Amino acid sequence: MVNFTVEGDPVTYTVAVMPTSIQVSVQSQDRYGPPGLFNYNCTGFTQTPALNDPRHVYLVATGCQGPQGFLDDNGRLTIP
């Protein structure tokens, strides 16, 4: 999936569900955020509604390990 920043920069999310883990790759071309390729190994998924539109749901990878770039302090990675 490709998401675009407010400035129009692409951020690509790739998810692979494996038998014992979930692999998430984020390729960011964001001029104002962390650019590059970020790979994460995660243990699960959950959903959370968007604050500005509860009809829109974000997929959240949980129990993630990898570079800090797109993880929150609890090891979660939100996929818009």
mmCIF file of the N, C-alpha and C atoms, coordinates in Angstrom:
data_MODEL
# 
_entry.id   MODEL 
# 
loop_
_atom_site.group_PDB 
_atom_site.id 
_atom_site.type_symbol 
_atom_site.label_atom_id 
_atom_site.label_alt_id 
_atom_site.label_comp_id 
_atom_site.label_asym_id 
_atom_site.label_entity_id 
_atom_site.label_seq_id 
_atom_site.pdbx_PDB_ins_code 
_atom_site.Cartn_x 
_atom_site.Cartn_y 
_atom_site.Cartn_z 
_atom_site.occupancy 
_atom_site.B_iso_or_equiv 
_atom_site.pdbx_formal_charge 
_atom_site.auth_seq_id 
_atom_site.auth_comp_id 
_atom_site.auth_asym_id 
_atom_site.auth_atom_id 
_atom_site.pdbx_PDB_model_num 
ATOM 1   N N  . MET A 1 1  ? 0.839   -1.162  0.000  1.00 0.00 ? 1  MET A N  1 
ATOM 2   C CA . MET A 1 1  ? 0.000   0.000   0.000  1.00 0.00 ? 1  MET A CA 1 
ATOM 3   C C  . MET A 1 1  ? 0.892   1.235   0.000  1.00 0.00 ? 1  MET A C  1 
ATOM 4   N N  . VAL A 1 2  ? 0.481   2.257   -0.721 1.00 0.00 ? 2  VAL A N  1 
ATOM 5   C CA . VAL A 1 2  ? 1.222   3.513   -0.745 1.00 0.00 ? 2  VAL A CA 1 
ATOM 6   C C  . VAL A 1 2  ? 0.371   4.592   -0.093 1.00 0.00 ? 2  VAL A C  1 
ATOM 7   N N  . ASN A 1 3  ? 0.968   5.297   0.849  1.00 0.00 ? 3  ASN A N  1 
ATOM 8   C CA . ASN A 1 3  ? 0.333   6.427   1.504  1.00 0.00 ? 3  ASN A CA 1 
ATOM 9   C C  . ASN A 1 3  ? 1.171   7.658   1.175  1.00 0.00 ? 3  ASN A C  1 
ATOM 10  N N  . PHE A 1 4  ? 0.542   8.803   1.030  1.00 0.00 ? 4  PHE A N  1 
ATOM 11  C CA . PHE A 1 4  ? 1.266   10.027  0.709  1.00 0.00 ? 4  PHE A CA 1 
ATOM 12  C C  . PHE A 1 4  ? 1.219   10.984  1.894  1.00 0.00 ? 4  PHE A C  1 
ATOM 13  N N  . THR A 1 5  ? 2.361   11.600  2.193  1.00 0.00 ? 5  THR A N  1 
ATOM 14  C CA . THR A 1 5  ? 2.426   12.586  3.264  1.00 0.00 ? 5  THR A CA 1 
ATOM 15  C C  . THR A 1 5  ? 1.652   13.832  2.840  1.00 0.00 ? 5  THR A C  1 
ATOM 16  N N  . VAL A 1 6  ? 1.474   14.757  3.751  1.00 0.00 ? 6  VAL A N  1 
ATOM 17  C CA . VAL A 1 6  ? 0.795   16.015  3.458  1.00 0.00 ? 6  VAL A CA 1 
ATOM 18  C C  . VAL A 1 6  ? 1.482   16.734  2.292  1.00 0.00 ? 6  VAL A C  1 
ATOM 19  N N  . GLU A 1 7  ? 2.815   16.613  2.225  1.00 0.00 ? 7  GLU A N  1 
ATOM 20  C CA . GLU A 1 7  ? 3.582   17.270  1.162  1.00 0.00 ? 7  GLU A CA 1 
ATOM 21  C C  . GLU A 1 7  ? 3.567   16.487  -0.149 1.00 0.00 ? 7  GLU A C  1 
ATOM 22  N N  . GLY A 1 8  ? 2.984   15.277  -0.139 1.00 0.00 ? 8  GLY A N  1 
ATOM 23  C CA . GLY A 1 8  ? 2.895   14.469  -1.355 1.00 0.00 ? 8  GLY A CA 1 
ATOM 24  C C  . GLY A 1 8  ? 3.997   13.439  -1.518 1.00 0.00 ? 8  GLY A C  1 
ATOM 25  N N  . ASP A 1 9  ? 4.797   13.217  -0.476 1.00 0.00 ? 9  ASP A N  1 
ATOM 26  C CA . ASP A 1 9  ? 5.877   12.233  -0.556 1.00 0.00 ? 9  ASP A CA 1 
ATOM 27  C C  . ASP A 1 9  ? 5.332   10.828  -0.315 1.00 0.00 ? 9  ASP A C  1 
ATOM 28  N N  . PRO A 1 10 ? 5.743   9.829   -1.148 1.00 0.00 ? 10 PRO A N  1 
ATOM 29  C CA . PRO A 1 10 ? 5.223   8.470   -0.979 1.00 0.00 ? 10 PRO A CA 1 
ATOM 30  C C  . PRO A 1 10 ? 5.895   7.713   0.162  1.00 0.00 ? 10 PRO A C  1 
ATOM 31  N N  . VAL A 1 11 ? 5.075   6.950   0.881  1.00 0.00 ? 11 VAL A N  1 
ATOM 32  C CA . VAL A 1 11 ? 5.541   6.014   1.893  1.00 0.00 ? 11 VAL A CA 1 
ATOM 33  C C  . VAL A 1 11 ? 4.839   4.689   1.581  1.00 0.00 ? 11 VAL A C  1 
ATOM 34  N N  . THR A 1 12 ? 5.627   3.661   1.239  1.00 0.00 ? 12 THR A N  1 
ATOM 35  C CA . THR A 1 12 ? 5.081   2.374   0.815  1.00 0.00 ? 12 THR A CA 1 
ATOM 36  C C  . THR A 1 12 ? 5.185   1.360   1.951  1.00 0.00 ? 12 THR A C  1 
ATOM 37  N N  . TYR A 1 13 ? 4.078   0.667   2.229  1.00 0.00 ? 13 TYR A N  1 
ATOM 38  C CA . TYR A 1 13 ? 4.007   -0.360  3.267  1.00 0.00 ? 13 TYR A CA 1 
ATOM 39  C C  . TYR A 1 13 ? 3.796   -1.710  2.595  1.00 0.00 ? 13 TYR A C  1 
ATOM 40  N N  . THR A 1 14 ? 4.629   -2.697  2.955  1.00 0.00 ? 14 THR A N  1 
ATOM 41  C CA . THR A 1 14 ? 4.481   -4.057  2.463  1.00 0.00 ? 14 THR A CA 1 
ATOM 42  C C  . THR A 1 14 ? 4.369   -4.975  3.665  1.00 0.00 ? 14 THR A C  1 
ATOM 43  N N  . VAL A 1 15 ? 3.355   -5.857  3.650  1.00 0.00 ? 15 VAL A N  1 
ATOM 44  C CA . VAL A 1 15 ? 3.116   -6.758  4.777  1.00 0.00 ? 15 VAL A CA 1 
ATOM 45  C C  . VAL A 1 15 ? 3.171   -8.193  4.266  1.00 0.00 ? 15 VAL A C  1 
ATOM 46  N N  . ALA A 1 16 ? 3.945   -9.036  4.957  1.00 0.00 ? 16 ALA A N  1 
ATOM 47  C CA . ALA A 1 16 ? 4.008   -10.461 4.652  1.00 0.00 ? 16 ALA A CA 1 
ATOM 48  C C  . ALA A 1 16 ? 3.655   -11.229 5.922  1.00 0.00 ? 16 ALA A C  1 
ATOM 49  N N  . VAL A 1 17 ? 2.598   -12.032 5.848  1.00 0.00 ? 17 VAL A N  1 
ATOM 50  C CA . VAL A 1 17 ? 2.182   -12.837 6.995  1.00 0.00 ? 17 VAL A CA 1 
ATOM 51  C C  . VAL A 1 17 ? 2.845   -14.201 6.858  1.00 0.00 ? 17 VAL A C  1 
ATOM 52  N N  . MET A 1 18 ? 3.712   -14.513 7.809  1.00 0.00 ? 18 MET A N  1 
ATOM 53  C CA . MET A 1 18 ? 4.458   -15.761 7.825  1.00 0.00 ? 18 MET A CA 1 
ATOM 54  C C  . MET A 1 18 ? 3.832   -16.689 8.866  1.00 0.00 ? 18 MET A C  1 
ATOM 55  N N  . PRO A 1 19 ? 4.215   -17.969 8.892  1.00 0.00 ? 19 PRO A N  1 
ATOM 56  C CA . PRO A 1 19 ? 3.615   -18.892 9.873  1.00 0.00 ? 19 PRO A CA 1 
ATOM 57  C C  . PRO A 1 19 ? 3.801   -18.471 11.335 1.00 0.00 ? 19 PRO A C  1 
ATOM 58  N N  . THR A 1 20 ? 4.939   -17.843 11.660 1.00 0.00 ? 20 THR A N  1 
ATOM 59  C CA . THR A 1 20 ? 5.184   -17.513 13.066 1.00 0.00 ? 20 THR A CA 1 
ATOM 60  C C  . THR A 1 20 ? 5.404   -16.026 13.319 1.00 0.00 ? 20 THR A C  1 
ATOM 61  N N  . SER A 1 21 ? 5.327   -15.199 12.283 1.00 0.00 ? 21 SER A N  1 
ATOM 62  C CA . SER A 1 21 ? 5.538   -13.760 12.474 1.00 0.00 ? 21 SER A CA 1 
ATOM 63  C C  . SER A 1 21 ? 4.910   -12.982 11.335 1.00 0.00 ? 21 SER A C  1 
ATOM 64  N N  . ILE A 1 22 ? 4.913   -11.683 11.486 1.00 0.00 ? 22 ILE A N  1 
ATOM 65  C CA . ILE A 1 22 ? 4.439   -10.764 10.459 1.00 0.00 ? 22 ILE A CA 1 
ATOM 66  C C  . ILE A 1 22 ? 5.600   -9.850  10.129 1.00 0.00 ? 22 ILE A C  1 
ATOM 67  N N  . GLN A 1 23 ? 5.939   -9.755  8.853  1.00 0.00 ? 23 GLN A N  1 
ATOM 68  C CA . GLN A 1 23 ? 7.031   -8.885  8.439  1.00 0.00 ? 23 GLN A CA 1 
ATOM 69  C C  . GLN A 1 23 ? 6.440   -7.662  7.754  1.00 0.00 ? 23 GLN A C  1 
ATOM 70  N N  . VAL A 1 24 ? 6.847   -6.489  8.219  1.00 0.00 ? 24 VAL A N  1 
ATOM 71  C CA . VAL A 1 24 ? 6.376   -5.232  7.649  1.00 0.00 ? 24 VAL A CA 1 
ATOM 72  C C  . VAL A 1 24 ? 7.597   -4.450  7.168  1.00 0.00 ? 24 VAL A C  1 
ATOM 73  N N  . SER A 1 25 ? 7.548   -4.016  5.914  1.00 0.00 ? 25 SER A N  1 
ATOM 74  C CA . SER A 1 25 ? 8.595   -3.154  5.360  1.00 0.00 ? 25 SER A CA 1 
ATOM 75  C C  . SER A 1 25 ? 7.986   -1.807  5.044  1.00 0.00 ? 25 SER A C  1 
ATOM 76  N N  . VAL A 1 26 ? 8.713   -0.760  5.375  1.00 0.00 ? 26 VAL A N  1 
ATOM 77  C CA . VAL A 1 26 ? 8.269   0.600   5.080  1.00 0.00 ? 26 VAL A CA 1 
ATOM 78  C C  . VAL A 1 26 ? 9.367   1.260   4.247  1.00 0.00 ? 26 VAL A C  1 
ATOM 79  N N  . GLN A 1 27 ? 9.011   1.663   3.028  1.00 0.00 ? 27 GLN A N  1 
ATOM 80  C CA . GLN A 1 27 ? 9.934   2.393   2.156  1.00 0.00 ? 27 GLN A CA 1 
ATOM 81  C C  . GLN A 1 27 ? 9.466   3.840   2.140  1.00 0.00 ? 27 GLN A C  1 
ATOM 82  N N  . SER A 1 28 ? 10.240  4.713   2.775  1.00 0.00 ? 28 SER A N  1 
ATOM 83  C CA . SER A 1 28 ? 9.831   6.103   2.925  1.00 0.00 ? 28 SER A CA 1 
ATOM 84  C C  . SER A 1 28 ? 10.685  7.025   2.059  1.00 0.00 ? 28 SER A C  1 
ATOM 85  N N  . GLN A 1 29 ? 10.011  7.880   1.308  1.00 0.00 ? 29 GLN A N  1 
ATOM 86  C CA . GLN A 1 29 ? 10.672  8.927   0.546  1.00 0.00 ? 29 GLN A CA 1 
ATOM 87  C C  . GLN A 1 29 ? 10.240  10.294  1.073  1.00 0.00 ? 29 GLN A C  1 
ATOM 88  N N  . ASP A 1 30 ? 9.968   10.337  2.373  1.00 0.00 ? 30 ASP A N  1 
ATOM 89  C CA . ASP A 1 30 ? 9.494   11.540  3.052  1.00 0.00 ? 30 ASP A CA 1 
ATOM 90  C C  . ASP A 1 30 ? 10.644  12.543  3.212  1.00 0.00 ? 30 ASP A C  1 
ATOM 91  N N  . ARG A 1 31 ? 10.465  13.739  2.671  1.00 0.00 ? 31 ARG A N  1 
ATOM 92  C CA . ARG A 1 31 ? 11.494  14.779  2.779  1.00 0.00 ? 31 ARG A CA 1 
ATOM 93  C C  . ARG A 1 31 ? 11.629  15.331  4.192  1.00 0.00 ? 31 ARG A C  1 
ATOM 94  N N  . TYR A 1 32 ? 10.571  15.226  4.994  1.00 0.00 ? 32 TYR A N  1 
ATOM 95  C CA . TYR A 1 32 ? 10.568  15.836  6.326  1.00 0.00 ? 32 TYR A CA 1 
ATOM 96  C C  . TYR A 1 32 ? 10.503  14.815  7.456  1.00 0.00 ? 32 TYR A C  1 
ATOM 97  N N  . GLY A 1 33 ? 10.507  13.547  7.126  1.00 0.00 ? 33 GLY A N  1 
ATOM 98  C CA . GLY A 1 33 ? 10.495  12.483  8.120  1.00 0.00 ? 33 GLY A CA 1 
ATOM 99  C C  . GLY A 1 33 ? 11.642  11.540  7.859  1.00 0.00 ? 33 GLY A C  1 
ATOM 100 N N  . PRO A 1 34 ? 11.604  10.357  8.474  1.00 0.00 ? 34 PRO A N  1 
ATOM 101 C CA . PRO A 1 34 ? 12.709  9.423   8.277  1.00 0.00 ? 34 PRO A CA 1 
ATOM 102 C C  . PRO A 1 34 ? 12.651  8.774   6.887  1.00 0.00 ? 34 PRO A C  1 
ATOM 103 N N  . PRO A 1 35 ? 13.646  9.042   6.013  1.00 0.00 ? 35 PRO A N  1 
ATOM 104 C CA . PRO A 1 35 ? 13.664  8.404   4.702  1.00 0.00 ? 35 PRO A CA 1 
ATOM 105 C C  . PRO A 1 35 ? 14.421  7.077   4.751  1.00 0.00 ? 35 PRO A C  1 
ATOM 106 N N  . GLY A 1 36 ? 14.117  6.198   3.814  1.00 0.00 ? 36 GLY A N  1 
ATOM 107 C CA . GLY A 1 36 ? 14.855  4.941   3.698  1.00 0.00 ? 36 GLY A CA 1 
ATOM 108 C C  . GLY A 1 36 ? 13.952  3.737   3.788  1.00 0.00 ? 36 GLY A C  1 
ATOM 109 N N  . LEU A 1 37 ? 14.581  2.573   3.936  1.00 0.00 ? 37 LEU A N  1 
ATOM 110 C CA . LEU A 1 37 ? 13.872  1.298   4.046  1.00 0.00 ? 37 LEU A CA 1 
ATOM 111 C C  . LEU A 1 37 ? 13.948  0.827   5.493  1.00 0.00 ? 37 LEU A C  1 
ATOM 112 N N  . PHE A 1 38 ? 12.801  0.510   6.071  1.00 0.00 ? 38 PHE A N  1 
ATOM 113 C CA . PHE A 1 38 ? 12.702  0.074   7.459  1.00 0.00 ? 38 PHE A CA 1 
ATOM 114 C C  . PHE A 1 38 ? 12.013  -1.288  7.476  1.00 0.00 ? 38 PHE A C  1 
ATOM 115 N N  . ASN A 1 39 ? 12.653  -2.294  8.080  1.00 0.00 ? 39 ASN A N  1 
ATOM 116 C CA . ASN A 1 39 ? 12.086  -3.645  8.158  1.00 0.00 ? 39 ASN A CA 1 
ATOM 117 C C  . ASN A 1 39 ? 11.787  -3.992  9.608  1.00 0.00 ? 39 ASN A C  1 
ATOM 118 N N  . TYR A 1 40 ? 10.599  -4.585  9.818  1.00 0.00 ? 40 TYR A N  1 
ATOM 119 C CA . TYR A 1 40 ? 10.142  -4.927  11.163 1.00 0.00 ? 40 TYR A CA 1 
ATOM 120 C C  . TYR A 1 40 ? 9.626   -6.360  11.197 1.00 0.00 ? 40 TYR A C  1 
ATOM 121 N N  . ASN A 1 41 ? 9.866   -7.047  12.311 1.00 0.00 ? 41 ASN A N  1 
ATOM 122 C CA . ASN A 1 41 ? 9.253   -8.341  12.597 1.00 0.00 ? 41 ASN A CA 1 
ATOM 123 C C  . ASN A 1 41 ? 8.256   -8.116  13.718 1.00 0.00 ? 41 ASN A C  1 
ATOM 124 N N  . CYS A 1 42 ? 7.006   -8.522  13.484 1.00 0.00 ? 42 CYS A N  1 
ATOM 125 C CA . CYS A 1 42 ? 5.923   -8.258  14.430 1.00 0.00 ? 42 CYS A CA 1 
ATOM 126 C C  . CYS A 1 42 ? 5.238   -9.570  14.815 1.00 0.00 ? 42 CYS A C  1 
ATOM 127 N N  . THR A 1 43 ? 4.462   -9.527  15.885 1.00 0.00 ? 43 THR A N  1 
ATOM 128 C CA . THR A 1 43 ? 3.796   -10.728 16.385 1.00 0.00 ? 43 THR A CA 1 
ATOM 129 C C  . THR A 1 43 ? 2.296   -10.752 16.153 1.00 0.00 ? 43 THR A C  1 
ATOM 130 N N  . GLY A 1 44 ? 1.671   -9.615  15.834 1.00 0.00 ? 44 GLY A N  1 
ATOM 131 C CA . GLY A 1 44 ? 0.223   -9.609  15.666 1.00 0.00 ? 44 GLY A CA 1 
ATOM 132 C C  . GLY A 1 44 ? -0.301  -8.362  14.991 1.00 0.00 ? 44 GLY A C  1 
ATOM 133 N N  . PHE A 1 45 ? -1.624  -8.344  14.843 1.00 0.00 ? 45 PHE A N  1 
ATOM 134 C CA . PHE A 1 45 ? -2.328  -7.207  14.256 1.00 0.00 ? 45 PHE A CA 1 
ATOM 135 C C  . PHE A 1 45 ? -3.501  -6.832  15.135 1.00 0.00 ? 45 PHE A C  1 
ATOM 136 N N  . THR A 1 46 ? -3.833  -5.566  15.109 1.00 0.00 ? 46 THR A N  1 
ATOM 137 C CA . THR A 1 46 ? -5.045  -5.067  15.729 1.00 0.00 ? 46 THR A CA 1 
ATOM 138 C C  . THR A 1 46 ? -5.551  -3.936  14.840 1.00 0.00 ? 46 THR A C  1 
ATOM 139 N N  . GLN A 1 47 ? -6.725  -3.418  15.150 1.00 0.00 ? 47 GLN A N  1 
ATOM 140 C CA . GLN A 1 47 ? -7.288  -2.300  14.396 1.00 0.00 ? 47 GLN A CA 1 
ATOM 141 C C  . GLN A 1 47 ? -7.601  -1.168  15.354 1.00 0.00 ? 47 GLN A C  1 
ATOM 142 N N  . THR A 1 48 ? -7.540  0.049   14.835 1.00 0.00 ? 48 THR A N  1 
ATOM 143 C CA . THR A 1 48 ? -7.926  1.211   15.630 1.00 0.00 ? 48 THR A CA 1 
ATOM 144 C C  . THR A 1 48 ? -8.621  2.212   14.712 1.00 0.00 ? 48 THR A C  1 
ATOM 145 N N  . PRO A 1 49 ? -9.723  2.806   15.157 1.00 0.00 ? 49 PRO A N  1 
ATOM 146 C CA . PRO A 1 49 ? -10.418 3.782   14.307 1.00 0.00 ? 49 PRO A CA 1 
ATOM 147 C C  . PRO A 1 49 ? -9.627  5.087   14.198 1.00 0.00 ? 49 PRO A C  1 
ATOM 148 N N  . ALA A 1 50 ? -9.724  5.728   13.048 1.00 0.00 ? 50 ALA A N  1 
ATOM 149 C CA . ALA A 1 50 ? -9.092  7.036   12.846 1.00 0.00 ? 50 ALA A CA 1 
ATOM 150 C C  . ALA A 1 50 ? -9.813  8.065   13.715 1.00 0.00 ? 50 ALA A C  1 
ATOM 151 N N  . LEU A 1 51 ? -9.062  8.982   14.288 1.00 0.00 ? 51 LEU A N  1 
ATOM 152 C CA . LEU A 1 51 ? -9.653  9.989   15.171 1.00 0.00 ? 51 LEU A CA 1 
ATOM 153 C C  . LEU A 1 51 ? -10.590 10.931  14.421 1.00 0.00 ? 51 LEU A C  1 
ATOM 154 N N  . ASN A 1 52 ? -10.225 11.297  13.185 1.00 0.00 ? 52 ASN A N  1 
ATOM 155 C CA . ASN A 1 52 ? -11.033 12.264  12.437 1.00 0.00 ? 52 ASN A CA 1 
ATOM 156 C C  . ASN A 1 52 ? -12.169 11.619  11.647 1.00 0.00 ? 52 ASN A C  1 
ATOM 157 N N  . ASP A 1 53 ? -12.187 10.291  11.524 1.00 0.00 ? 53 ASP A N  1 
ATOM 158 C CA . ASP A 1 53 ? -13.246 9.597   10.800 1.00 0.00 ? 53 ASP A CA 1 
ATOM 159 C C  . ASP A 1 53 ? -13.354 8.170   11.336 1.00 0.00 ? 53 ASP A C  1 
ATOM 160 N N  . PRO A 1 54 ? -14.230 7.917   12.302 1.00 0.00 ? 54 PRO A N  1 
ATOM 161 C CA . PRO A 1 54 ? -14.316 6.590   12.909 1.00 0.00 ? 54 PRO A CA 1 
ATOM 162 C C  . PRO A 1 54 ? -14.736 5.487   11.927 1.00 0.00 ? 54 PRO A C  1 
ATOM 163 N N  . ARG A 1 55 ? -15.187 5.863   10.726 1.00 0.00 ? 55 ARG A N  1 
ATOM 164 C CA . ARG A 1 55 ? -15.504 4.847   9.717  1.00 0.00 ? 55 ARG A CA 1 
ATOM 165 C C  . ARG A 1 55 ? -14.235 4.290   9.090  1.00 0.00 ? 55 ARG A C  1 
ATOM 166 N N  . HIS A 1 56 ? -13.120 5.042   9.202  1.00 0.00 ? 56 HIS A N  1 
ATOM 167 C CA . HIS A 1 56 ? -11.832 4.589   8.669  1.00 0.00 ? 56 HIS A CA 1 
ATOM 168 C C  . HIS A 1 56 ? -11.076 3.873   9.782  1.00 0.00 ? 56 HIS A C  1 
ATOM 169 N N  . VAL A 1 57 ? -10.551 2.696   9.473  1.00 0.00 ? 57 VAL A N  1 
ATOM 170 C CA . VAL A 1 57 ? -9.835  1.889   10.456 1.00 0.00 ? 57 VAL A CA 1 
ATOM 171 C C  . VAL A 1 57 ? -8.392  1.728   10.013 1.00 0.00 ? 57 VAL A C  1 
ATOM 172 N N  . TYR A 1 58 ? -7.477  1.926   10.945 1.00 0.00 ? 58 TYR A N  1 
ATOM 173 C CA . TYR A 1 58 ? -6.058  1.695   10.688 1.00 0.00 ? 58 TYR A CA 1 
ATOM 174 C C  . TYR A 1 58 ? -5.690  0.286   11.129 1.00 0.00 ? 58 TYR A C  1 
ATOM 175 N N  . LEU A 1 59 ? -4.834  -0.361  10.378 1.00 0.00 ? 59 LEU A N  1 
ATOM 176 C CA . LEU A 1 59 ? -4.256  -1.638  10.762 1.00 0.00 ? 59 LEU A CA 1 
ATOM 177 C C  . LEU A 1 59 ? -3.008  -1.329  11.586 1.00 0.00 ? 59 LEU A C  1 
ATOM 178 N N  . VAL A 1 60 ? -2.874  -1.973  12.733 1.00 0.00 ? 60 VAL A N  1 
ATOM 179 C CA . VAL A 1 60 ? -1.734  -1.719  13.609 1.00 0.00 ? 60 VAL A CA 1 
ATOM 180 C C  . VAL A 1 60 ? -1.002  -3.042  13.838 1.00 0.00 ? 60 VAL A C  1 
ATOM 181 N N  . ALA A 1 61 ? 0.267   -3.091  13.415 1.00 0.00 ? 61 ALA A N  1 
ATOM 182 C CA . ALA A 1 61 ? 1.107   -4.251  13.688 1.00 0.00 ? 61 ALA A CA 1 
ATOM 183 C C  . ALA A 1 61 ? 1.628   -4.104  15.116 1.00 0.00 ? 61 ALA A C  1 
ATOM 184 N N  . THR A 1 62 ? 1.563   -5.173  15.899 1.00 0.00 ? 62 THR A N  1 
ATOM 185 C CA . THR A 1 62 ? 1.941   -5.114  17.316 1.00 0.00 ? 62 THR A CA 1 
ATOM 186 C C  . THR A 1 62 ? 3.128   -6.032  17.592 1.00 0.00 ? 62 THR A C  1 
ATOM 187 N N  . GLY A 1 63 ? 3.790   -5.782  18.714 1.00 0.00 ? 63 GLY A N  1 
ATOM 188 C CA . GLY A 1 63 ? 4.928   -6.594  19.115 1.00 0.00 ? 63 GLY A CA 1 
ATOM 189 C C  . GLY A 1 63 ? 6.075   -6.518  18.121 1.00 0.00 ? 63 GLY A C  1 
ATOM 190 N N  . CYS A 1 64 ? 6.278   -5.336  17.543 1.00 0.00 ? 64 CYS A N  1 
ATOM 191 C CA . CYS A 1 64 ? 7.273   -5.180  16.469 1.00 0.00 ? 64 CYS A CA 1 
ATOM 192 C C  . CYS A 1 64 ? 8.664   -4.906  17.025 1.00 0.00 ? 64 CYS A C  1 
ATOM 193 N N  . GLN A 1 65 ? 9.643   -5.440  16.312 1.00 0.00 ? 65 GLN A N  1 
ATOM 194 C CA . GLN A 1 65 ? 11.043  -5.170  16.606 1.00 0.00 ? 65 GLN A CA 1 
ATOM 195 C C  . GLN A 1 65 ? 11.705  -4.697  15.324 1.00 0.00 ? 65 GLN A C  1 
ATOM 196 N N  . GLY A 1 66 ? 12.560  -3.699  15.454 1.00 0.00 ? 66 GLY A N  1 
ATOM 197 C CA . GLY A 1 66 ? 13.261  -3.140  14.310 1.00 0.00 ? 66 GLY A CA 1 
ATOM 198 C C  . GLY A 1 66 ? 13.665  -1.717  14.616 1.00 0.00 ? 66 GLY A C  1 
ATOM 199 N N  . PRO A 1 67 ? 14.087  -0.977  13.599 1.00 0.00 ? 67 PRO A N  1 
ATOM 200 C CA . PRO A 1 67 ? 14.531  0.401   13.822 1.00 0.00 ? 67 PRO A CA 1 
ATOM 201 C C  . PRO A 1 67 ? 13.401  1.281   14.335 1.00 0.00 ? 67 PRO A C  1 
ATOM 202 N N  . GLN A 1 68 ? 13.732  2.296   15.089 1.00 0.00 ? 68 GLN A N  1 
ATOM 203 C CA . GLN A 1 68 ? 12.740  3.166   15.723 1.00 0.00 ? 68 GLN A CA 1 
ATOM 204 C C  . GLN A 1 68 ? 11.889  3.943   14.722 1.00 0.00 ? 68 GLN A C  1 
ATOM 205 N N  . GLY A 1 69 ? 12.359  4.212   13.524 1.00 0.00 ? 69 GLY A N  1 
ATOM 206 C CA . GLY A 1 69 ? 11.712  5.091   12.557 1.00 0.00 ? 69 GLY A CA 1 
ATOM 207 C C  . GLY A 1 69 ? 10.200  5.173   12.552 1.00 0.00 ? 69 GLY A C  1 
ATOM 208 N N  . PHE A 1 70 ? 9.480   4.044   12.518 1.00 0.00 ? 70 PHE A N  1 
ATOM 209 C CA . PHE A 1 70 ? 8.029   4.073   12.407 1.00 0.00 ? 70 PHE A CA 1 
ATOM 210 C C  . PHE A 1 70 ? 7.326   3.415   13.592 1.00 0.00 ? 70 PHE A C  1 
ATOM 211 N N  . LEU A 1 71 ? 8.071   2.990   14.594 1.00 0.00 ? 71 LEU A N  1 
ATOM 212 C CA . LEU A 1 71 ? 7.479   2.356   15.773 1.00 0.00 ? 71 LEU A CA 1 
ATOM 213 C C  . LEU A 1 71 ? 7.152   3.384   16.840 1.00 0.00 ? 71 LEU A C  1 
ATOM 214 N N  . ASP A 1 72 ? 6.057   3.132   17.574 1.00 0.00 ? 72 ASP A N  1 
ATOM 215 C CA . ASP A 1 72 ? 5.816   3.959   18.745 1.00 0.00 ? 72 ASP A CA 1 
ATOM 216 C C  . ASP A 1 72 ? 6.569   3.350   19.930 1.00 0.00 ? 72 ASP A C  1 
ATOM 217 N N  . ASP A 1 73 ? 6.434   3.926   21.101 1.00 0.00 ? 73 ASP A N  1 
ATOM 218 C CA . ASP A 1 73 ? 7.180   3.462   22.279 1.00 0.00 ? 73 ASP A CA 1 
ATOM 219 C C  . ASP A 1 73 ? 6.755   2.073   22.761 1.00 0.00 ? 73 ASP A C  1 
ATOM 220 N N  . ASN A 1 74 ? 5.616   1.591   22.266 1.00 0.00 ? 74 ASN A N  1 
ATOM 221 C CA . ASN A 1 74 ? 5.114   0.267   22.676 1.00 0.00 ? 74 ASN A CA 1 
ATOM 222 C C  . ASN A 1 74 ? 5.341   -0.798  21.615 1.00 0.00 ? 74 ASN A C  1 
ATOM 223 N N  . GLY A 1 75 ? 6.168   -0.510  20.602 1.00 0.00 ? 75 GLY A N  1 
ATOM 224 C CA . GLY A 1 75 ? 6.446   -1.503  19.565 1.00 0.00 ? 75 GLY A CA 1 
ATOM 225 C C  . GLY A 1 75 ? 5.317   -1.712  18.591 1.00 0.00 ? 75 GLY A C  1 
ATOM 226 N N  . ARG A 1 76 ? 4.509   -0.674  18.372 1.00 0.00 ? 76 ARG A N  1 
ATOM 227 C CA . ARG A 1 76 ? 3.392   -0.751  17.415 1.00 0.00 ? 76 ARG A CA 1 
ATOM 228 C C  . ARG A 1 76 ? 3.714   0.076   16.185 1.00 0.00 ? 76 ARG A C  1 
ATOM 229 N N  . LEU A 1 77 ? 3.262   -0.401  15.044 1.00 0.00 ? 77 LEU A N  1 
ATOM 230 C CA . LEU A 1 77 ? 3.461   0.285   13.779 1.00 0.00 ? 77 LEU A CA 1 
ATOM 231 C C  . LEU A 1 77 ? 2.096   0.446   13.120 1.00 0.00 ? 77 LEU A C  1 
ATOM 232 N N  . THR A 1 78 ? 1.662   1.689   12.927 1.00 0.00 ? 78 THR A N  1 
ATOM 233 C CA . THR A 1 78 ? 0.350   1.949   12.339 1.00 0.00 ? 78 THR A CA 1 
ATOM 234 C C  . THR A 1 78 ? 0.477   2.029   10.823 1.00 0.00 ? 78 THR A C  1 
ATOM 235 N N  . ILE A 1 79 ? -0.373  1.256   10.138 1.00 0.00 ? 79 ILE A N  1 
ATOM 236 C CA . ILE A 1 79 ? -0.420  1.246   8.683  1.00 0.00 ? 79 ILE A CA 1 
ATOM 237 C C  . ILE A 1 79 ? -1.697  1.969   8.275  1.00 0.00 ? 79 ILE A C  1 
ATOM 238 N N  . PRO A 1 80 ? -1.560  3.144   7.669  1.00 0.00 ? 80 PRO A N  1 
ATOM 239 C CA . PRO A 1 80 ? -2.758  3.932   7.335  1.00 0.00 ? 80 PRO A CA 1 
ATOM 240 C C  . PRO A 1 80 ? -3.647  3.267   6.296  1.00 0.00 ? 80 PRO A C  1 
# 
